[in-house]
Amino acid sequence: MANAEHSGRPAEAFGSTAVDTARARLRAARLGLWLVAAVLAVRQVAVVLGTPRGERLTDLETWVGPDGVLHVKGSLYDSTQFTGTPFGGLVLKPLTRAAEQALGWGWTFGTLLLVAALGLVVARALPQPISRRTSLLAAPVAISLLMLSLPVRNTLWLGQTSIIPVLLVLLGCFVVRDWRAAGALIGLAAALQPTVLLFAALLWFTGRRRAAAAAGATFAAGTALAWAAMPHDSYTYWVHHVAGVGLGGAADALANQSLHGALLRLGLAGPLEIGLFLSLGTAVAVLGIRRAVRYARDGQLLLAVALTGCAAIAVSPTTWQHQLLWVLLAVVGRVGKRASDRYVWPVAVALVMTLPAKMMLPNVPVMYPLRDNVVLLAAIAAATLVPFLPRTSPYYRTPVPTEYAAPVPTRWKHVPLLPFLKRVLTRPNLLLELLLIRVTYAAYQQVRLAATGGSNADGRLRAEAHGQQILDIERFLHIDIEHWANHAVVKVGWLRDFFDFYYESFHFVVPLTVLAVLYWRRPVDYRWARASLGFATLLALIGFWLYPLAPPRLMPNLGVIDTVHGVQDFSKPDYGTLTALTNQYAAMPSLHFGWSLWCGLVIAIVAPKWWMKALGLLHPFFTVSAIVATGNHWVLDAAGGALVVAGGFGLSYLFMGPRARPETTRPHPAPLPAAKEPTPSA
């Protein structure tokens, strides 16, 4: 008996069970991620093949269409929108004859296979050392990100070949060991996309000079072969196109995310623009290659490849959207000493490469130069500015850990449902917060508009029917005060002006101010309040989707005066207001009142003095008065807003537990990771 108790077998069995459980979870996570990648691939195929023939694979039509390359007797560039190099036309022209026979299915599935191969090569090329979990999950995550990215979606939609040069470079750098074959692959990629020749410089300065020479020789041979076979087309490409004229579209089009395109969009032209482009392009290329060489010698070759590709994006005369895949590869770089800062760069890159620019930055004129060039700016930042950590840094593998508040006891044993969402003591990264707030609000606007089918005219009859339902309920409850309050306020000029100003001005200012104060003074309360606001807004979006509702001001024959937007013309579907920009039937629940109530409750809970609490609670009172008096909401809309706010606080409590107590929110300085001992010299 004693031997059995002290033999250690029970402990071994327990440890084995824990390891088996961890492995089972890892396998389940891996399977789930592969399923996500498969679903994304199927969705991309369905989107492409479900589009009418004349609207999909439009760039492929430049080869096989009636005016395409295959049917044009003269120059390649006499066809519709061909933008490739003469060598690309020489090599790919025979291949596209097969695509003419199976235009949709064959080309689309072939592109998907290239994307899958690219993801597998990227996962294999991650800088070492990496954990077992990362090695198992990297491939499906990489393929999923590629499927979601704008360049891949654009490539599938247009029927482009821009994935091929990226894959050829990665194969030459990470898969092929023979220097001749590696150089030939990169040279072939440069013959298809000339600025890829920058990788020859990367090879040269990292000691692979024979491979660099092979790349240059292959590029020169391919270009010379195309020049001999098609001298007129080669002259058109290498003289007119490289000089910045542009093929396939205007060089100043938004789709051209190169320095040349950005300078043209800024209004520059002629010798000044050419001089700036050459000088800035040279600076970006030199800095990008120098940084790439440094990270390659540090053992981060995939990051070095990504930085070189980002420099190639900037210096090309035209870099169309389907040629921007290099920026996504830069996600592998590590930035920041704190663990909480590690997410900023990968999240920013993923958002830039998957979402439209309008969702990244506000749609105001002063932001247009940034919005129109956001991918170019990301590429230039990656190539020249972003301080990626070297592997020799003590923070590379061991960042400063995140501090958490002590958990607060709950009334129910299953709360919180998500215990890993702990209350963090330190402030979150400000750049990441602003980015996520902007993207979340842009998504909120899109969902509001989509709730009526994309336009207010589509949901008008249903929204007015729901408005009549709300009016009938309020009459039954004797709370139908909207008409009376509206006309009473209209008769008093200063009161009308006050409520109009309050309605238009405080809806965003007060919540953003509350969040800013909490972020600066009470980081733990900031996270709790932000989560509650996010849950409340999500619940409200569900309400907008399920129950589109016309506000009193948009109810015909009700007689309510729209004091904010002016007199409505009910003969027009959109009433002559700014309905094209937002959903005018997102009245239930009222987020005007909901957000104001959230502000009042947060101030009442967090503020240290009684008069601050009272002042905070006045905000929802003035807001509910304004939304009813101006004719923008029903009384029951405010009740709906109160319900979603209560639901937001409830979901925050359910998922993350109670708000951290004040005594647990005092931050303590986190210890820095120990620096490595210097290696004694021989």
C-alpha positions as CSV (number, residue, x, y, z in Angstrom):
1,M,0.0,0.0,0.0
2,A,2.8,2.4,0.9
3,N,4.6,1.7,-2.2
4,A,1.5,2.3,-4.3
5,E,0.9,5.6,-2.6
6,H,4.4,7.0,-3.0
7,S,5.3,5.5,-6.4
8,G,4.2,8.7,-8.2
9,R,1.9,6.9,-10.6
10,P,-1.2,8.9,-9.6
11,A,0.6,12.2,-10.3
12,E,1.9,10.8,-13.6
13,A,-1.6,9.8,-14.5
14,F,-2.9,13.3,-13.6
15,G,-0.1,15.0,-15.6
16,S,-0.8,12.7,-18.6
17,T,-4.5,13.6,-18.5
18,A,-3.7,17.3,-18.4
19,V,-1.3,16.9,-21.4
20,D,-3.9,14.9,-23.3
21,T,-6.6,17.5,-22.7
22,A,-4.3,20.3,-23.9
23,R,-3.5,18.3,-27.0
24,A,-7.1,17.6,-27.7
25,R,-8.0,21.3,-27.4
26,L,-5.1,22.1,-29.7
27,R,-6.3,19.6,-32.3
28,A,-9.9,20.9,-32.0
29,A,-8.6,24.5,-32.5
30,R,-6.6,23.5,-35.5
31,L,-9.5,21.7,-37.1
32,G,-11.7,24.7,-36.4
33,L,-9.2,27.0,-38.1
34,W,-8.9,24.8,-41.1
35,L,-12.7,24.7,-41.4
36,V,-12.7,28.5,-41.2
37,A,-10.2,28.6,-44.0
38,A,-12.2,26.2,-46.1
39,V,-15.4,28.2,-45.6
40,L,-13.7,31.4,-46.6
41,A,-12.3,29.7,-49.8
42,V,-15.8,28.4,-50.6
43,R,-17.3,31.8,-50.1
44,Q,-14.7,33.4,-52.4
45,V,-15.5,30.9,-55.1
46,A,-19.3,31.4,-54.7
47,V,-18.9,35.2,-54.9
48,V,-16.8,35.0,-58.0
49,L,-18.8,32.3,-59.9
50,G,-22.1,33.7,-58.7
51,T,-21.4,37.1,-60.4
52,P,-22.7,37.6,-64.0
53,R,-20.1,36.8,-66.6
54,G,-19.5,40.3,-67.7
55,E,-18.9,41.6,-64.2
56,R,-16.3,39.0,-62.9
57,L,-12.8,38.1,-64.0
58,T,-12.7,41.3,-65.9
59,D,-8.9,41.4,-66.1
60,L,-8.9,37.8,-67.5
61,E,-11.3,39.0,-70.1
62,T,-8.4,41.2,-71.4
63,W,-6.9,37.9,-72.5
64,V,-9.9,35.9,-73.8
65,G,-12.5,38.5,-74.5
66,P,-13.5,39.7,-78.0
67,D,-11.0,42.5,-77.7
68,G,-8.5,40.6,-75.6
69,V,-4.9,39.7,-76.1
70,L,-5.7,36.3,-77.7
71,H,-7.8,38.0,-80.4
72,V,-5.8,41.1,-81.1
73,K,-3.4,40.8,-84.0
74,G,-1.2,43.8,-83.2
75,S,0.2,45.1,-79.9
76,L,-0.7,43.5,-76.5
77,Y,-1.5,47.0,-75.3
78,D,-4.0,47.6,-78.1
79,S,-6.3,45.3,-76.2
80,T,-8.6,46.4,-73.5
81,Q,-6.8,46.6,-70.1
82,F,-3.7,44.5,-70.3
83,T,-1.1,45.8,-67.8
84,G,1.5,43.0,-67.6
85,T,5.1,43.1,-68.9
86,P,5.8,41.9,-72.4
87,F,7.5,38.8,-70.9
88,G,4.2,38.1,-69.0
89,G,2.3,38.3,-72.2
90,L,4.8,36.0,-73.9
91,V,4.7,33.3,-71.2
92,L,1.0,33.5,-70.1
93,K,-0.6,33.9,-73.4
94,P,-0.5,30.1,-74.2
95,L,-1.7,29.3,-70.7
96,T,-4.8,31.4,-71.0
97,R,-6.0,29.5,-74.0
98,A,-6.9,26.7,-71.6
99,A,-8.5,29.3,-69.4
100,E,-10.7,30.3,-72.3
101,Q,-12.2,26.8,-72.3
102,A,-12.8,26.9,-68.5
103,L,-12.9,30.6,-67.8
104,G,-14.5,30.6,-64.4
105,W,-13.9,27.3,-62.6
106,G,-10.4,26.5,-63.7
107,W,-8.9,29.9,-63.2
108,T,-10.7,30.4,-59.9
109,F,-9.7,27.1,-58.4
110,G,-6.2,27.4,-59.7
111,T,-5.9,30.8,-57.9
112,L,-7.2,29.2,-54.7
113,L,-4.5,26.5,-54.9
114,L,-1.9,29.2,-55.3
115,V,-3.2,31.0,-52.2
116,A,-3.2,27.8,-50.2
117,A,0.4,27.1,-51.3
118,L,1.4,30.7,-50.4
119,G,-0.1,30.2,-46.9
120,L,1.8,27.0,-46.3
121,V,5.1,28.5,-47.4
122,V,4.5,31.5,-45.1
123,A,3.7,29.2,-42.2
124,R,6.8,27.3,-42.8
125,A,9.0,30.4,-43.0
126,L,8.1,31.9,-39.6
127,P,11.1,33.0,-37.6
128,Q,12.4,30.4,-35.2
129,P,12.0,29.4,-32.5
130,I,8.2,29.0,-32.4
131,S,6.0,27.0,-30.1
132,R,4.3,23.8,-31.1
133,R,0.9,25.6,-31.0
134,T,2.1,28.3,-33.4
135,S,3.6,25.7,-35.7
136,L,0.3,23.8,-35.9
137,L,-2.0,26.8,-36.2
138,A,0.1,29.0,-38.4
139,A,-1.0,27.5,-41.8
140,P,-4.8,27.8,-41.4
141,V,-4.4,31.3,-39.9
142,A,-2.2,32.4,-42.7
143,I,-4.6,31.0,-45.4
144,S,-7.6,32.6,-43.7
145,L,-5.9,36.0,-43.6
146,L,-5.0,35.6,-47.2
147,M,-8.5,34.7,-48.2
148,L,-9.9,37.7,-46.4
149,S,-7.3,40.2,-47.7
150,L,-8.3,42.7,-50.4
151,P,-5.4,41.8,-52.8
152,V,-6.5,38.1,-52.9
153,R,-10.2,39.0,-53.2
154,N,-9.3,41.5,-55.9
155,T,-7.2,38.9,-57.7
156,L,-10.0,36.3,-57.6
157,W,-12.6,38.9,-58.7
158,L,-10.5,40.2,-61.6
159,G,-8.8,37.0,-62.7
160,Q,-5.4,38.4,-62.1
161,T,-2.0,36.6,-61.8
162,S,-0.4,38.8,-59.1
163,I,-0.1,35.9,-56.6
164,I,2.4,34.2,-58.8
165,P,5.3,36.6,-58.3
166,V,4.9,36.6,-54.5
167,L,4.8,32.8,-54.5
168,L,7.9,32.5,-56.8
169,V,9.9,34.8,-54.4
170,L,8.9,32.9,-51.4
171,L,9.7,29.6,-53.0
172,G,13.1,31.0,-54.0
173,C,13.8,32.3,-50.5
174,F,12.5,29.4,-48.3
175,V,11.9,26.2,-50.3
176,V,14.4,25.8,-53.1
177,R,18.0,25.2,-51.7
178,D,19.9,25.3,-55.0
179,W,21.1,28.8,-55.6
180,R,20.6,28.6,-59.3
181,A,17.0,27.6,-59.0
182,A,16.3,30.1,-56.2
183,G,17.8,32.9,-58.3
184,A,15.9,31.8,-61.4
185,L,12.6,31.8,-59.5
186,I,13.1,35.3,-58.2
187,G,14.3,36.5,-61.7
188,L,11.2,35.0,-63.3
189,A,9.1,36.9,-60.7
190,A,10.9,40.1,-61.6
191,A,10.2,39.5,-65.3
192,L,6.5,39.4,-64.5
193,Q,6.6,42.3,-62.0
194,P,9.8,44.3,-62.5
195,T,10.1,46.0,-59.0
196,V,10.5,42.5,-57.6
197,L,14.1,42.9,-58.8
198,L,14.7,44.6,-55.5
199,F,15.0,41.1,-54.0
200,A,18.2,40.6,-56.0
201,A,19.7,43.4,-53.8
202,L,18.4,41.6,-50.7
203,L,20.1,38.4,-51.8
204,W,23.3,40.2,-52.7
205,F,23.7,42.0,-49.4
206,T,22.9,39.0,-47.3
207,G,25.7,36.9,-48.9
208,R,23.7,35.0,-51.5
209,R,25.5,36.7,-54.4
210,R,25.4,33.9,-56.8
211,A,21.6,33.6,-56.4
212,A,21.3,37.4,-56.9
213,A,23.4,37.2,-60.1
214,A,21.1,34.3,-61.3
215,A,18.1,36.4,-60.5
216,G,19.4,39.3,-62.5
217,A,20.4,37.1,-65.4
218,T,17.0,35.4,-65.5
219,F,15.3,38.8,-65.4
220,A,17.5,40.1,-68.2
221,A,17.0,36.9,-70.3
222,G,13.3,37.0,-70.0
223,T,13.0,40.7,-70.8
224,A,15.4,40.3,-73.8
225,L,13.4,37.3,-75.0
226,A,10.2,39.3,-74.9
227,W,11.9,42.3,-76.5
228,A,13.1,40.1,-79.4
229,A,9.6,38.5,-79.8
230,M,7.6,41.7,-79.3
231,P,9.8,44.8,-79.8
232,H,6.9,47.3,-80.2
233,D,5.1,46.0,-77.0
234,S,8.4,46.1,-75.1
235,Y,9.0,49.7,-76.1
236,T,5.5,50.6,-75.0
237,Y,5.9,49.0,-71.6
238,W,9.5,49.9,-70.8
239,V,9.4,53.5,-72.1
240,H,5.8,54.7,-71.7
241,H,4.6,52.7,-68.8
242,V,7.8,52.9,-66.7
243,A,7.9,56.6,-67.4
244,G,4.6,56.8,-65.4
245,V,1.9,56.9,-68.0
246,G,0.2,53.9,-66.6
247,L,-1.5,50.9,-68.2
248,G,-4.9,49.6,-67.4
249,G,-6.2,52.8,-65.8
250,A,-5.2,56.4,-65.0
251,A,-2.0,56.6,-63.0
252,D,-3.7,58.9,-60.4
253,A,-6.5,56.4,-59.8
254,L,-7.1,55.4,-56.2
255,A,-6.3,51.8,-57.0
256,N,-2.7,52.8,-57.8
257,Q,-1.1,52.6,-54.3
258,S,2.4,53.7,-55.3
259,L,4.3,56.9,-54.6
260,H,3.8,58.0,-58.2
261,G,0.0,57.6,-57.8
262,A,-0.1,59.4,-54.5
263,L,1.9,62.4,-55.8
264,L,-0.4,62.7,-58.8
265,R,-3.4,62.6,-56.5
266,L,-1.9,65.5,-54.5
267,G,-2.0,67.6,-57.7
268,L,1.7,67.4,-58.6
269,A,2.7,66.9,-62.2
270,G,5.6,67.3,-64.7
271,P,9.3,67.5,-63.7
272,L,8.5,68.3,-60.1
273,E,6.4,65.2,-59.6
274,I,9.0,63.0,-61.4
275,G,11.8,64.4,-59.3
276,L,10.0,63.9,-56.1
277,F,9.0,60.4,-57.1
278,L,12.6,59.4,-58.0
279,S,14.1,60.9,-54.9
280,L,11.4,59.6,-52.5
281,G,11.4,56.2,-54.2
282,T,15.2,55.9,-53.9
283,A,15.1,56.8,-50.2
284,V,12.4,54.2,-49.5
285,A,14.2,51.6,-51.5
286,V,17.6,52.2,-49.8
287,L,16.1,52.3,-46.3
288,G,13.8,49.3,-47.0
289,I,16.7,47.2,-48.2
290,R,19.0,48.2,-45.4
291,R,16.4,47.3,-42.8
292,A,15.5,44.1,-44.6
293,V,19.2,43.0,-44.6
294,R,19.4,43.7,-40.9
295,Y,16.4,41.6,-40.1
296,A,17.5,38.8,-42.5
297,R,20.9,38.6,-40.6
298,D,18.9,38.6,-37.4
299,G,17.1,35.4,-38.5
300,Q,13.8,37.0,-39.5
301,L,14.0,36.3,-43.2
302,L,10.2,36.3,-43.7
303,L,10.1,39.8,-42.3
304,A,13.0,40.9,-44.5
305,V,11.1,39.6,-47.6
306,A,8.0,41.5,-46.5
307,L,9.9,44.8,-46.0
308,T,11.5,44.4,-49.5
309,G,8.1,43.8,-51.0
310,C,6.7,46.9,-49.2
311,A,9.6,48.9,-50.7
312,A,8.8,47.5,-54.1
313,I,5.1,48.6,-53.7
314,A,6.2,52.2,-53.1
315,V,8.8,52.5,-56.0
316,S,6.7,51.0,-58.7
317,P,5.1,53.4,-61.2
318,T,1.8,51.7,-60.7
319,T,0.9,49.2,-57.9
320,W,-2.7,48.1,-58.3
321,Q,-4.7,46.6,-55.4
322,H,-4.1,43.0,-56.4
323,Q,-0.3,43.6,-56.1
324,L,-0.3,44.7,-52.5
325,L,0.1,41.3,-50.8
326,W,3.6,42.1,-49.5
327,V,2.1,44.4,-46.8
328,L,0.1,41.5,-45.3
329,L,3.4,39.5,-44.9
330,A,4.7,42.2,-42.6
331,V,2.3,41.0,-39.9
332,V,5.0,38.6,-38.7
333,G,7.1,41.5,-37.3
334,R,7.0,42.0,-33.5
335,V,6.6,45.5,-32.2
336,G,6.4,46.8,-28.6
337,K,8.0,45.9,-25.3
338,R,4.7,45.3,-23.5
339,A,2.6,42.3,-24.0
340,S,-0.5,44.5,-24.5
341,D,1.3,46.4,-27.3
342,R,2.0,43.3,-29.4
343,Y,-1.4,43.3,-30.9
344,V,-1.3,46.8,-32.4
345,W,0.8,46.1,-35.5
346,P,-0.8,42.8,-36.6
347,V,-4.3,44.2,-35.9
348,A,-3.5,47.4,-37.9
349,V,-2.1,45.4,-40.8
350,A,-5.0,42.9,-40.9
351,L,-7.5,45.8,-40.8
352,V,-5.7,47.8,-43.5
353,M,-5.5,44.7,-45.8
354,T,-9.0,43.4,-45.3
355,L,-11.3,46.5,-44.9
356,P,-12.1,49.4,-47.3
357,A,-10.2,52.6,-46.5
358,K,-13.4,54.4,-45.7
359,M,-13.8,52.1,-42.6
360,M,-10.3,52.9,-41.4
361,L,-10.5,56.7,-41.4
362,P,-13.4,59.3,-41.1
363,N,-15.0,60.3,-44.3
364,V,-14.1,64.0,-44.0
365,P,-12.1,66.0,-46.6
366,V,-9.1,66.7,-44.3
367,M,-8.5,62.9,-44.0
368,Y,-8.8,62.2,-47.8
369,P,-5.0,62.2,-48.4
370,L,-4.5,59.6,-45.6
371,R,-7.6,57.6,-46.5
372,D,-6.8,57.5,-50.2
373,N,-3.2,56.2,-49.6
374,V,-3.6,54.1,-46.5
375,V,-2.1,50.9,-47.9
376,L,0.8,52.9,-49.4
377,L,1.4,54.5,-46.1
378,A,1.3,51.1,-44.3
379,A,3.9,49.8,-46.8
380,I,6.2,52.8,-46.4
381,A,5.9,52.6,-42.6
382,A,6.8,48.9,-42.6
383,A,9.7,49.4,-44.9
384,T,11.2,52.5,-43.2
385,L,9.8,53.3,-39.8
386,V,8.1,50.6,-37.8
387,P,10.6,49.5,-35.0
388,F,10.4,45.7,-35.3
389,L,12.2,44.0,-32.4
390,P,15.3,42.0,-33.2
391,R,15.5,38.5,-31.9
392,T,18.4,39.6,-29.6
393,S,16.1,41.9,-27.7
394,P,15.1,40.6,-24.3
395,Y,11.5,41.6,-25.1
396,Y,11.3,39.6,-28.3
397,R,10.2,36.4,-26.5
398,T,9.4,37.8,-23.1
399,P,7.5,41.1,-23.3
400,V,6.6,43.0,-20.1
401,P,3.7,41.1,-18.7
402,T,0.2,42.5,-18.3
403,E,-1.1,43.2,-14.8
404,Y,-4.5,42.1,-13.8
405,A,-6.8,43.2,-11.0
406,A,-7.8,40.8,-8.3
407,P,-11.0,39.0,-9.2
408,V,-14.2,40.1,-7.4
409,P,-16.4,37.5,-5.8
410,T,-19.7,36.9,-7.7
411,R,-23.1,35.7,-6.6
412,W,-23.2,32.9,-9.2
413,K,-20.5,30.2,-9.5
414,H,-20.5,30.2,-13.3
415,V,-19.8,33.9,-13.5
416,P,-17.7,35.0,-15.3
417,L,-18.4,32.7,-18.2
418,L,-15.1,33.8,-19.9
419,P,-12.6,33.9,-17.0
420,F,-9.7,34.7,-19.4
421,L,-11.2,38.2,-19.9
422,K,-9.6,39.5,-16.8
423,R,-9.7,43.1,-15.6
424,V,-6.4,44.7,-16.8
425,L,-4.9,47.3,-14.6
426,T,-2.9,49.2,-17.2
427,R,-4.2,51.4,-20.0
428,P,-4.8,49.7,-23.4
429,N,-2.7,50.9,-26.3
430,L,-4.3,54.2,-27.4
431,L,-3.6,53.7,-31.2
432,L,-5.3,50.3,-31.1
433,E,-8.2,51.7,-29.2
434,L,-8.8,54.5,-31.6
435,L,-8.5,52.2,-34.5
436,L,-11.0,49.7,-33.2
437,I,-13.4,52.4,-32.1
438,R,-13.3,53.8,-35.7
439,V,-13.8,50.4,-37.4
440,T,-16.5,49.4,-34.9
441,Y,-18.4,52.7,-35.6
442,A,-18.0,52.2,-39.4
443,A,-19.4,48.7,-39.1
444,Y,-22.2,50.1,-36.9
445,Q,-23.1,52.5,-39.7
446,Q,-23.0,49.8,-42.3
447,V,-25.3,47.5,-40.3
448,R,-27.8,50.4,-39.7
449,L,-28.1,51.1,-43.4
450,A,-28.2,47.4,-44.3
451,A,-31.1,46.8,-41.9
452,T,-33.5,48.3,-44.5
453,G,-32.0,46.6,-47.5
454,G,-29.4,49.2,-48.3
455,S,-31.6,52.2,-48.7
456,N,-34.4,53.9,-46.7
457,A,-36.9,53.5,-49.6
458,D,-36.7,49.7,-49.4
459,G,-37.9,49.7,-45.7
460,R,-40.3,52.6,-45.7
461,L,-43.6,50.7,-45.7
462,R,-42.5,48.3,-43.0
463,A,-41.0,51.0,-40.9
464,E,-44.2,53.1,-41.1
465,A,-46.3,50.1,-40.2
466,H,-44.1,49.6,-37.1
467,G,-44.5,53.3,-36.3
468,Q,-48.3,52.9,-36.3
469,Q,-47.9,49.9,-33.9
470,I,-45.8,51.9,-31.5
471,L,-48.3,54.8,-31.6
472,D,-51.2,52.5,-30.9
473,I,-49.3,51.0,-27.9
474,E,-48.5,54.5,-26.5
475,R,-52.1,55.6,-26.9
476,F,-53.2,52.5,-25.0
477,L,-50.7,53.4,-22.2
478,H,-51.6,57.1,-22.4
479,I,-47.9,58.1,-23.0
480,D,-48.3,59.4,-26.6
481,I,-46.9,62.8,-25.9
482,E,-44.7,63.3,-29.0
483,H,-47.1,65.6,-30.9
484,W,-47.9,67.7,-27.9
485,A,-44.2,68.0,-26.8
486,N,-43.1,68.8,-30.3
487,H,-45.6,71.6,-30.9
488,A,-45.1,73.0,-27.4
489,V,-41.3,73.4,-28.0
490,V,-41.7,74.7,-31.5
491,K,-43.6,77.7,-30.1
492,V,-40.7,78.7,-27.9
493,G,-37.8,79.7,-30.1
494,W,-35.0,79.5,-27.5
495,L,-36.2,76.2,-26.2
496,R,-36.4,74.8,-29.8
497,D,-32.8,76.0,-30.5
498,F,-31.6,74.5,-27.2
499,F,-33.0,71.0,-27.9
500,D,-31.9,71.1,-31.6
501,F,-28.4,71.9,-30.4
502,Y,-28.4,69.3,-27.7
503,Y,-29.7,66.6,-30.0
504,E,-27.0,67.3,-32.7
505,S,-24.0,68.1,-30.5
506,F,-23.9,65.9,-27.4
507,H,-24.7,62.4,-28.8
508,F,-21.0,61.7,-29.6
509,V,-19.2,64.4,-27.5
510,V,-20.3,63.1,-24.1
511,P,-19.7,59.4,-24.5
512,L,-16.2,60.1,-26.1
513,T,-15.4,62.5,-23.2
514,V,-16.4,59.9,-20.6
515,L,-14.3,57.2,-22.4
516,A,-11.3,59.6,-22.6
517,V,-11.5,60.5,-18.9
518,L,-11.8,56.9,-17.9
519,Y,-8.9,55.9,-20.2
520,W,-6.7,58.5,-18.6
521,R,-7.7,58.3,-14.9
522,R,-9.4,54.9,-14.4
523,P,-8.0,52.3,-16.9
524,V,-9.9,49.3,-15.2
525,D,-13.2,51.2,-15.3
526,Y,-12.5,52.2,-18.9
527,R,-12.4,48.6,-20.0
528,W,-15.5,47.7,-18.0
529,A,-17.4,50.7,-19.4
530,R,-16.2,50.2,-22.9
531,A,-17.3,46.6,-22.9
532,S,-20.8,47.5,-21.5
533,L,-21.2,50.2,-24.2
534,G,-20.1,47.7,-26.9
535,F,-22.6,45.1,-25.8
536,A,-25.4,47.7,-25.6
537,T,-24.7,48.9,-29.1
538,L,-24.6,45.3,-30.4
539,L,-28.0,44.6,-28.9
540,A,-29.3,47.9,-30.5
541,L,-28.1,46.8,-33.9
542,I,-30.1,43.6,-33.6
543,G,-33.1,45.8,-32.8
544,F,-32.5,47.9,-35.9
545,W,-32.3,44.8,-38.0
546,L,-35.4,43.1,-36.7
547,Y,-37.6,46.0,-36.1
548,P,-37.1,49.0,-38.5
549,L,-39.2,51.8,-37.1
550,A,-40.1,55.2,-38.6
551,P,-39.7,58.0,-36.0
552,P,-42.5,60.5,-35.4
553,R,-41.0,63.1,-37.8
554,L,-41.2,60.6,-40.7
555,M,-44.8,59.4,-40.0
556,P,-47.2,60.8,-42.7
557,N,-50.2,62.7,-41.5
558,L,-49.0,62.7,-37.9
559,G,-48.2,66.4,-38.0
560,V,-44.9,66.2,-36.1
561,I,-42.5,69.0,-37.1
562,D,-38.9,67.9,-37.8
563,T,-37.1,70.8,-36.0
564,V,-33.6,69.5,-36.8
565,H,-33.8,68.5,-40.5
566,G,-36.5,70.8,-41.6
567,V,-39.8,70.2,-43.3
568,Q,-40.0,66.8,-45.0
569,D,-41.3,66.2,-48.5
570,F,-43.2,62.9,-48.1
571,S,-43.6,62.6,-51.9
572,K,-40.0,61.6,-52.0
573,P,-38.8,58.2,-50.8
574,D,-36.0,59.6,-48.8
575,Y,-37.8,62.8,-47.8
576,G,-35.0,65.0,-49.1
577,T,-32.8,64.5,-46.0
578,L,-29.4,62.8,-45.5
579,T,-31.0,59.4,-45.7
580,A,-28.5,58.1,-48.2
581,L,-25.8,58.3,-45.4
582,T,-27.6,56.5,-42.6
583,N,-30.7,54.4,-41.8
584,Q,-33.5,56.9,-40.9
585,Y,-35.6,54.0,-39.5
586,A,-33.1,52.9,-36.8
587,A,-35.3,54.4,-34.1
588,M,-35.9,51.3,-31.9
589,P,-34.1,51.2,-29.6
590,S,-32.9,54.8,-29.2
591,L,-29.2,54.9,-29.0
592,H,-29.4,58.6,-28.5
593,F,-31.0,57.9,-25.2
594,G,-29.2,54.6,-24.6
595,W,-25.7,56.1,-24.9
596,S,-26.7,59.1,-22.7
597,L,-28.1,56.7,-20.1
598,W,-24.8,54.8,-20.2
599,C,-22.9,58.0,-19.7
600,G,-25.1,59.0,-16.7
601,L,-24.8,55.6,-15.0
602,V,-21.0,55.4,-15.5
603,I,-20.6,58.9,-14.1
604,A,-22.9,58.1,-11.2
605,I,-21.0,54.9,-10.4
606,V,-17.4,56.2,-10.9
607,A,-17.6,59.9,-9.9
608,P,-16.2,60.6,-6.4
609,K,-18.6,63.5,-5.5
610,W,-22.4,63.6,-5.3
611,W,-22.7,66.7,-7.5
612,M,-20.8,65.0,-10.2
613,K,-23.1,62.1,-10.0
614,A,-26.2,64.3,-10.2
615,L,-24.7,66.3,-13.1
616,G,-24.1,63.0,-15.0
617,L,-27.7,61.9,-14.5
618,L,-29.0,65.2,-15.9
619,H,-27.6,64.2,-19.4
620,P,-30.0,61.3,-20.0
621,F,-32.9,63.6,-18.8
622,F,-32.0,66.3,-21.3
623,T,-31.4,63.8,-24.0
624,V,-34.8,62.1,-23.7
625,S,-36.5,65.5,-23.7
626,A,-34.6,66.5,-26.8
627,I,-35.3,63.3,-28.8
628,V,-39.0,63.5,-28.1
629,A,-39.3,67.3,-28.6
630,T,-37.5,67.3,-31.9
631,G,-39.7,64.5,-33.3
632,N,-36.8,62.0,-33.7
633,H,-38.0,59.3,-31.3
634,W,-41.0,57.8,-29.6
635,V,-41.2,57.5,-25.9
636,L,-41.0,53.8,-26.2
637,D,-37.7,54.2,-28.1
638,A,-36.2,55.6,-25.0
639,A,-37.5,52.6,-23.1
640,G,-35.8,50.3,-25.6
641,G,-32.6,52.2,-25.2
642,A,-32.7,51.7,-21.5
643,L,-33.3,48.0,-22.0
644,V,-30.2,47.5,-24.3
645,V,-28.0,49.5,-21.8
646,A,-29.2,47.2,-19.0
647,G,-28.4,44.3,-21.2
648,G,-25.0,45.7,-22.0
649,F,-24.1,46.0,-18.3
650,G,-25.6,42.5,-17.7
651,L,-23.6,40.9,-20.5
652,S,-20.4,42.6,-19.3
653,Y,-21.1,41.2,-15.8
654,L,-21.9,37.7,-17.2
655,F,-18.9,37.3,-19.4
656,M,-16.2,39.2,-17.4
657,G,-17.5,39.3,-13.9
658,P,-18.1,42.3,-11.6
659,R,-16.4,45.6,-12.0
660,A,-13.0,45.6,-10.2
661,R,-13.0,47.3,-6.8
662,P,-11.1,50.5,-6.4
663,E,-8.5,49.0,-4.0
664,T,-7.6,46.4,-6.6
665,T,-6.9,49.0,-9.3
666,R,-3.6,50.4,-8.1
667,P,-1.0,49.5,-10.7
668,H,2.3,48.1,-9.6
669,P,5.4,48.4,-11.8
670,A,6.0,45.3,-13.8
671,P,9.5,43.8,-13.7
672,L,11.5,44.0,-16.8
673,P,12.7,40.8,-18.4
674,A,16.2,40.0,-17.5
675,A,18.7,41.0,-20.1
676,K,20.9,38.3,-21.6
677,E,24.4,37.9,-20.2
678,P,27.0,39.0,-22.6
679,T,28.9,36.2,-24.2
680,P,32.6,36.3,-23.2
681,S,34.9,36.7,-26.2
682,A,37.2,34.0,-27.1
